[in-house]
């Protein structure tokens, strides 16, 4: 059984059921039941002769058609249990005969629905992973380290929220991209590689919509993912970018990310994900940390700040300024920012260390460690503070 194939077919199957008139929430439940049936039946013997006629055709010749047929019948079974007699009869009369699935692709509309503005970010992420990604509730719950019942309630509320939304209603690409980026930033959790799943979903989105920011996000994900092997040491400790073994970076992903980014930038419709990807590409292009083109990175941060007006972007820009023009220039850029920003103390510590003020840097590293929510980051910052304090005592 090819689980990746099953998950890739999920959005197309779901949209066909909705187009046939199924309520989104009921359709999504029916598709999940069809996926479970596929996992049960297909591995045993995929040949048509080994299955009863009710199984829905030959999954080898037409896996999508098989899933559509089984999911529609699951939906009808539930409709017969829940609906009034007249509606039940209408649905039975409307049942299409088993056969090849429709070629109409409503995947984009499904992305829009799952990232509906009425949903909270966490609900949009969960619904996207389930309805578009084809993941089970248990897989999603394990990835986000919450009880399965809690995740089931979150997904059910999300489905109820969007059930009344017209399926052909225009959506917001920017909202979809932010949801996918939230998934990507979760990284690896439990038995599920959410970063890889986000890349798969973004590739899928890029196949159904020609948009430079979709390409920008895909490039950004690929460029960040390419450095994944170098981000931690053998003991699991965090390794900062400047100290990473660049021989462990995935050059194939870097080349693909750069190619996708260049094509997007050539369209002259710059967006925030393209700008972020350009910064990531400059880091990936440098043979060593010392050869990084920090001047150009500062320029891209200027573009990104113009696009987003984000204080976090300006914080990262201060680091780049410190590398391009010296630590005091970086500290000067930092003075304009709120010191309660996440990672502000860590950035200030780094710049003060670069400027030769070990005492202030050690104090700020320790403060940053106390505020850090990520265990690996906290350990790294603690070690930095200890290193400077030990050096001062010698």
N, C-alpha and C positions, 0 to 999 in steps of 0.2 A: 504494500500500500504506500503510495506516494502522498504523504501528508501535506507536503508543500503544494502539490497539484490541487489537492482538495481545498486548501485555504485560498489558493489563487482563483478558484472557481466560485467561491462563496459570494462575492459581491454581485456577480452576474446572475447567479441563481436567485438571490434575494430580490434584485430589481425586477426580474421577470415576474415573480409572485406579486410584487406590489403593483406592477403594470396590469396584472390580471384582475386586480381589485381587492387583493388581500390587505388587511390592515398591517401597517409596518411591524408593530409589536408581535402580532400573531404570525406574520410571515417569517420574522427572524427566528422565532421559536421553532417553526416548522423546518427551516433550513438547518438549524442546529440538530434537530432530530434526524434529518436526512444524512447529515455528516456522520452521526453516530452509527446509523444503519450502514453507511458505506464502509466505515471502519470495521464493522462486524462482518459484512458480507464479502466485500471485495478481496480481502487477503485469502479467504478460504478457497475460492474458485471463481475467477471472473468470467468463466464461459457461460453463455446464455442457457445452455442445457442443464446446468446444475442448479438453476434458481427457479423459483415459482414464477408464474406469469405476472404476479402482482409486484415483482421486484422492480419493474420499470424499464426493461430493455437491457441493452448490452453496454456496460460501463466502459468496456475497452474501446469500442468504436465511438461512443459518444458519452463520455463521463458527465459532461455538463447536462445533456439531455436526461440522463439517468437521474441525476440529482434533482433536476427540475420536476420530473415526474413524481419521484418519491416525496419531495418536499410539498408539492401541491396536494398529494393525497393525504399527507400528514395534516396539512392545513384543513382539508375538507373533513377529515375525521374529527378534528377539534370543532370545526364549524357545526357539524351535525350534533355535537354534544351541547353546544352553547347557543346556537342561533334559533330564531323562530322558524317554523315549518316552511314558510314561503321563501325565506332567504336560503334555507338549506336546499330546496328544490332548484332555485335559480342557480346556485353554485354548482350543483351536480350537472345540470343541463349545460353549464358553461365549460365543464371540464374538457380540456383539449386532449386529443388522442396522443399517446406516447409517440415521440419522434424527435428529430433533431431540434435542438433549442434555437430560439430566435437569435438572429445575429445583432439585434439592437443592443447597444451597450449603454446602460444607464449608470455605469460605475461612478462617473463624476457626480451625478445627482446624489448618489449614496454618500459620497464623501461630504457633500454639502449638508446633507441631512444630519449626519453624525457629528458635524461641527456646527450645529445650529446655534445661533447667538443666545438662545434661551437656556442653553445648557451651561453648567459650570465647567471649567477646564477639566477637572477630574472625571466628570461624567462623560464629557466629549471624548476623552482619551479612552475610557473603558468601552464606550459604545463603538468607537472606531475599531478598536482591537477585536471586538466580538463580531460586529456586523460586516466590516470590511476585511479585517484580518483573518476571520474564521477561527479565532482562538476560543477555547472553552472558558467558561466562567472560572473554573478551578485554576487554569493556567494563568489567567489575568490576576486572580487573587493572590496566587503564589508569587507572581512577579512584583506585586505591590505590597506584599507582606501584610495582607489583611485577611480576615476569615472569609471563607467562600460565601457564607451567608450575607456578609456585609457587601461584598462585591455584587452578589446577585441582586440585592436590594437597590444598589446604585444603578445597575444596568436596567432593571425594571422601571425605576423612576425615570431614567433617561428615555426609554422607549415610550413610556406614557406621555412624556413631555412633547415628543416630536410626532406622535401618532397622528395628530390632526393636521400636520403640515402637508401642503400639496407637494407631491413628489417632483413636479416639474418647476417648482419655485426657484428662481435664480439664487445662487449661493455666493458666498464670499471666499475667494481663493485664499486671501490672506489669513482668514480664520482657520481654514483647513491646514495651511502650512504651519501655523503656530501649534496646532494640536499634534501634528506629526513631529515637530521639533521637541515638544514636551515628551513624547514617547522616546525619541532618540536619546534625550539627555538622561533618561533613567538608566541607560547602559545595560549592564547584565545583572539580572536579579533572578534568584531561584534557578529553575531549569530553563528559563526562557531568556534568549538574547534579544532584549527589546531594541537595542541599537540596530541590529541586523534586521529585525522585523520592521522598524521604521524606514530603513533603506528600501526594503522590499515594497512597502506600501507607497513610498515616494516614487519609486520606479514605475509602479502601477499607475499612479496618478499622472506621471509625465507621459505615459503612453496614451492617455485619453484627453489631455489638454496641452496645448502648445502655449506655454507661458514662461517668460524668462525667469520669474521668481521661483517657479517650481524647479526649473533647471538649477537655479542658484542654490536652493535648499539641498537638492540632490548632490550637487558638487561639494557643498559644505559638509554634508554628512560623510561622503566618501573620503574627503581630505582629513577629517577628524578621525574617522574609523581606521584610516591607513596607519595612524600613529599609535593605535591601541596597544600593540605588543610592547612598545617602549615605555608606556606610562607607569608601569609598576616593575619593581625589582623582583628577584626570585622569592623574597620573603613577603611579597605583597605590598611593600612600602611604596608610597607615591614618589615618582621620579619627575622633577620639573622639566619643562621643555628643553631648557638649555643643557641639561645633563643627560638627556635621553640618547641611547645608542641608535643613531639614525640608520644603521645597517639592519635594524629590526623593523623598520617602517615598510609598509607594503607599497612598493613602487608601482605595481599594476593599478591599485586603487588611486594612487596619486595622479598617475597619467590620465586615468579616466576622468577624475574630478577636474583636472586642469582643462582637459578637452571640452567637457560639458560647460565649464565656466566661461571659457573663451568664446564659445558659440553664443552663450547668453549675453555676455557683455557686448558682443558685436551688434546686438539688436538695439543698443543705445536706449534701454528702458531700465535704468539702474534701480534696484531695490535693496532693502536691507540684507537679504540673504546673499545676494550677489556680492555685496560689499564685504560681508563677513567671510565669504568663500575666498575672495581676493586676498584678504589678510592671511587666511589659512594656507593659501597657495604660496604666498611669499615665504612663510615659515617652512613649508614642505620643500620649496625649491632650493633653500640654502644648504650647501653641502655640510657646513658646520654652523654652530650657533653664532660664532664670531662673524660669519659672512652674511648674516641676515640683513636684508635691506630695510633697516628701521626707518629711514627717511620716507621711503615709499609707504611703509606700514602706517606711519603717522598721517600721511595724506589720505589713506583709505579710512582711517579712523575719523578724520575730519568729515569725509563724505558720509560715513555711517552716523556720526553725531548730527549732521544736518538732516538726515533722513528720519532719525528716531528721536532725537533730543533726549536720549537716555542717559541718566547719571552713571549707570554701569558702564556704558560705552566710554564716557569721559574718564572714568576711573582706569579702564584698560588703556585709554589713550595716554594717560599720565605715565604709565609704565613705558610705553613706546617712546614718548618724549624723553624720558630719562635715559633710554638706550641711545636715542639718536643725538640728543643735545647735552647729555650729562645729567647726573642725578639731581643736581640743584634745580635744573629746569623742570625735571619731573616733579620734584617737591613743590615747586611754584605752581604747576598745573593742578596739583593736589589740593592746594589751599582753597580753591574755588568750590570744592565739593564738600558735601555733608559728611562729617566723620563717622556718622552712624551707618553709612552704607556697608553692606556686606563686603568683606575682604578689604575694606579701607585700611585697617590696621596692618594687614599683611603686606599691602602695597607700600605703605609708608615705611614699614620695617625694612623691606627690600631696598628702597631708595636711600634710606638713612645708612644702611650697611654699605651700599655702593659709595656713599659720600664719606665713609670712614668713621661714622658715629656708631660704634658697636654697642655702647651702653643703651642709647635710645632704641636702636634696632632690636636688641635682646628684649627690652621691656615690651615693645610693640609686638614682637613675635609671640611672646607669652600671652599677651592680651588677645591677639588674634586666635591663638589656640583655644583659649577659654570660650570664645564665641563661635568657633567652628562647629557645624552640625555634622559634617562628614568625618567619620573616624579616621580614614587615611589622611585627610588633610590636617586634622588635629594632631595626629602623630608627627607628621612632617614639620608642622610649625613648632611643636614642642621640641623636636630635635634641633631645629634651627636656633631656638632660644638657648638651649643647653650648650650647643656648640660655641655660640658667642660668649656666653657666661664663662665657660671653661677657658676659652682663649684669653679673657680679660684677667683671669686669676693667675695665669702663668707669668 
